[in-house]
Amino acid sequence: MANFTSNRYDVVVCGAGPAGLMAACTLGRLTSGTRRILLLDKKEPWKEPIFCAEAVSKDRLNALWPVDSSFVRGTLSGIYFTSPKRYRAEFYSKDCGLVLDRARFHHALSDGCVSAGVECRYDALIKKLEKTDEGWNISVSVGGEIETLFAEAVVDASGPSCKLTRGIECLKGIESGDTDLEPAIFAVADGIEHSKEHIELFFGSEFESGYGWIFPRDGKEVNIGFVLGKDVDHKVPLRQKLLDFIARDYPNAKVKAVYGGMIACGQSEKPMAKCGLFKAGDAASCVNPISRSGIVESLLCGRIVAESVREWLGDSGMNRSAIEAKVLDRWMAALGKKHLQVAHAKVGFNKISDKQFDRAAYKLSKLPREKQTLFRIFFNVLWAAPSLIWKMRSFLR
Ligand SMILES: Cc1cc2nc3c(=O)[nH]c(=O)nc-3n(C[C@H](O)[C@H](O)[C@H](O)COP(=O)(O)OP(=O)(O)OC[C@H]3O[C@@H](n4cnc5c(N)ncnc54)[C@H](O)[C@@H]3O)c2cc1C
């Protein structure tokens, strides 16, 4: 008990990424200090590096957490879609997105948690969860010392690869699997000429079932990387593939560091809560299956989960199993249904040939910015590659 203010909590949130930070902060605010809430992570949420390209939609972020210049690296006003032959189509939309400084953003969220009365511990490795009659025992290692805490409810926001809930009998049917994890890798590099206000996305067989990217960081450095499909048999190790791509296309680039991670891209229809355990963010596979964006998605999921946990704790009088079952319905209504459609369209998207990407990008690259209405883009793509529209039909529904 030496490390914590108590060994009994109403809720323990496992993981202080966007999902866990948002869940803990929302829960703290909703319960106004009447409940003991503990947020745990093995590292400080602002500790660099954070394995992410850090791009988000400005409006969607703002709806969940007021945007503040202190955690913004830059503002985006467009996207370049680049085909295998390097034809580049520009989509212009003023203030369409932001590149975050995620370390600072996490700091702001963590400050919000503290203000909302949440106890935050960022030196606690969660070793094991165990179901008891009354709730959950959580074994935690702090400075090499193991402590056991009790919580009535647990939020698993431990990210894509975490195995916290594996093998727990009562969670059968909701435990995470490895099946939807896609490998992503990126370098922080300078010496690459780029627009500070655009992200650039690369499509084609080189980035099979995924895409490559260049995201600006501070005007000088970029985040350059790619994600591949989960089933791609990559013969060249990912790191080498990335370095080859950079050396070939950007011979003046200076690579400062390379990082990799997994992205949980398969929107699942499994329940998101059971026996007082609630899953949020990547632990519940809430990433957009095509764009692979997961920051705003995890924030939204964290908020939905927090609202459900508040009801579950007894404030609504509803049956607990019914509240647990409703979490998936809430997520589906908010974003999950769209993700299922996107996942469906992804199958067609992954079948688009290099030739079709080249034709569509070439055609679109000739369309002046002021003529970029959705109808014109659609018409131009249709003209260049009719089967492409067919393959994407469920996305356009
Ligand atoms: C290379 C890459 C690029 C990306 N780029 C973008 C992008 O540009 N835009 C976007 O929107 N999304 C992007 N994503 C996805 C985004 O990063 C994730 O979807 C998002 O971080 C998920 O948030 P989360 O809170 O669910 O999990 P995480 O951010 O993974 O947080 C989980 C937390 O749990 C902690 N944890 C795990 N296990 C334990 C344990 N046993 N004990 C204690 N703590 C534990 C971890 O330390 C971590 O802090 C990218 C992902 C990758 C890999």
The ligand as an SDF file (V2000), in Angstrom:
LIG
                    3D

 53 58  0  0  0  0  0  0  0  0999 V2000
    3.2080    4.0930  -36.2730 C   0  0  0  0  0  0  0  0  0  0  0  0
    1.8310    4.5770  -35.8920 C   0  0  0  0  0  0  0  0  0  0  0  0
    1.3460    5.7700  -36.4030 C   0  0  0  0  0  0  0  0  0  0  0  0
    0.0780    6.2310  -36.0290 C   0  0  0  0  0  0  0  0  0  0  0  0
   -0.3600    7.4220  -36.5330 N   0  0  0  0  0  0  0  0  0  0  0  0
   -1.5820    7.8970  -36.1750 C   0  0  0  0  0  0  0  0  0  0  0  0
   -2.0290    9.1740  -36.6280 C   0  0  0  0  0  0  0  0  0  0  0  0
   -1.3210    9.9050  -37.3320 O   0  0  0  0  0  0  0  0  0  0  0  0
   -3.2590    9.6030  -36.2500 N   0  0  0  0  0  0  0  0  0  0  0  0
   -4.0730    8.8340  -35.4620 C   0  0  0  0  0  0  0  0  0  0  0  0
   -5.2060    9.2700  -35.1510 O   0  0  0  0  0  0  0  0  0  0  0  0
   -3.6660    7.6290  -34.9940 N   0  0  0  0  0  0  0  0  0  0  0  0
   -2.4420    7.1460  -35.3180 C   0  0  0  0  0  0  0  0  0  0  0  0
   -2.0150    5.9400  -34.8380 N   0  0  0  0  0  0  0  0  0  0  0  0
   -2.9210    5.1620  -33.9680 C   0  0  0  0  0  0  0  0  0  0  0  0
   -2.9190    5.7400  -32.5450 C   0  0  0  0  0  0  0  0  0  0  0  0
   -1.5980    5.9280  -32.1220 O   0  0  0  0  0  0  0  0  0  0  0  0
   -3.6440    4.7640  -31.5930 C   0  0  0  0  0  0  0  0  0  0  0  0
   -4.8700    4.3840  -32.1550 O   0  0  0  0  0  0  0  0  0  0  0  0
   -3.8930    5.3980  -30.2160 C   0  0  0  0  0  0  0  0  0  0  0  0
   -2.6850    5.7130  -29.5780 O   0  0  0  0  0  0  0  0  0  0  0  0
   -4.6680    4.4110  -29.3310 C   0  0  0  0  0  0  0  0  0  0  0  0
   -4.8240    4.9680  -28.0500 O   0  0  0  0  0  0  0  0  0  0  0  0
   -5.0560    4.0130  -26.7940 P   0  0  0  0  0  0  0  0  0  0  0  0
   -5.1900    4.9040  -25.6140 O   0  0  0  0  0  0  0  0  0  0  0  0
   -6.1190    3.0280  -27.0650 O   0  0  0  0  0  0  0  0  0  0  0  0
   -3.7060    3.1360  -26.6730 O   0  0  0  0  0  0  0  0  0  0  0  0
   -2.2020    3.5940  -26.4900 P   0  0  0  0  0  0  0  0  0  0  0  0
   -1.9750    4.9580  -26.9980 O   0  0  0  0  0  0  0  0  0  0  0  0
   -1.3930    2.4660  -27.0610 O   0  0  0  0  0  0  0  0  0  0  0  0
   -2.0100    3.6310  -24.9060 O   0  0  0  0  0  0  0  0  0  0  0  0
   -1.9390    2.4480  -24.1370 C   0  0  0  0  0  0  0  0  0  0  0  0
   -1.1770    2.7660  -22.8500 C   0  0  0  0  0  0  0  0  0  0  0  0
   -1.2250    1.6090  -22.0110 O   0  0  0  0  0  0  0  0  0  0  0  0
    0.0250    1.4680  -21.3580 C   0  0  0  0  0  0  0  0  0  0  0  0
    0.1780    0.0510  -21.0090 N   0  0  0  0  0  0  0  0  0  0  0  0
    0.0710   -1.0200  -21.8190 C   0  0  0  0  0  0  0  0  0  0  0  0
    0.2720   -2.1520  -21.1120 N   0  0  0  0  0  0  0  0  0  0  0  0
    0.4910   -1.7750  -19.8320 C   0  0  0  0  0  0  0  0  0  0  0  0
    0.7520   -2.5020  -18.6310 C   0  0  0  0  0  0  0  0  0  0  0  0
    0.7940   -3.8470  -18.6050 N   0  0  0  0  0  0  0  0  0  0  0  0
    0.9490   -1.8020  -17.4990 N   0  0  0  0  0  0  0  0  0  0  0  0
    0.8860   -0.4390  -17.4880 C   0  0  0  0  0  0  0  0  0  0  0  0
    0.6390    0.2920  -18.6020 N   0  0  0  0  0  0  0  0  0  0  0  0
    0.4360   -0.3710  -19.7490 C   0  0  0  0  0  0  0  0  0  0  0  0
    1.0410    1.9220  -22.4080 C   0  0  0  0  0  0  0  0  0  0  0  0
    2.2470    2.3270  -21.7710 O   0  0  0  0  0  0  0  0  0  0  0  0
    0.2980    3.0710  -23.0820 C   0  0  0  0  0  0  0  0  0  0  0  0
    0.6170    4.3220  -22.5080 O   0  0  0  0  0  0  0  0  0  0  0  0
   -0.7340    5.4590  -35.1570 C   0  0  0  0  0  0  0  0  0  0  0  0
   -0.2470    4.2570  -34.6360 C   0  0  0  0  0  0  0  0  0  0  0  0
    1.0270    3.8130  -34.9900 C   0  0  0  0  0  0  0  0  0  0  0  0
    1.5420    2.5160  -34.4020 C   0  0  0  0  0  0  0  0  0  0  0  0
  1  2  1  0
  2  3  1  0
  2 52  2  0
  3  4  2  0
  4  5  1  0
  4 50  1  0
  5  6  2  0
  6  7  1  0
  6 13  1  0
  7  8  2  0
  7  9  1  0
  9 10  1  0
 10 11  2  0
 10 12  1  0
 12 13  2  0
 13 14  1  0
 14 15  1  0
 14 50  1  0
 15 16  1  0
 16 17  1  0
 16 18  1  0
 18 19  1  0
 18 20  1  0
 20 21  1  0
 20 22  1  0
 22 23  1  0
 23 24  1  0
 24 25  2  0
 24 26  1  0
 24 27  1  0
 27 28  1  0
 28 29  2  0
 28 30  1  0
 28 31  1  0
 31 32  1  0
 32 33  1  0
 33 34  1  0
 33 48  1  0
 34 35  1  0
 35 36  1  0
 35 46  1  0
 36 37  1  0
 36 45  1  0
 37 38  2  0
 38 39  1  0
 39 40  1  0
 39 45  2  0
 40 41  1  0
 40 42  2  0
 42 43  1  0
 43 44  2  0
 44 45  1  0
 46 47  1  0
 46 48  1  0
 48 49  1  0
 50 51  2  0
 51 52  1  0
 52 53  1  0
M  END
$$$$
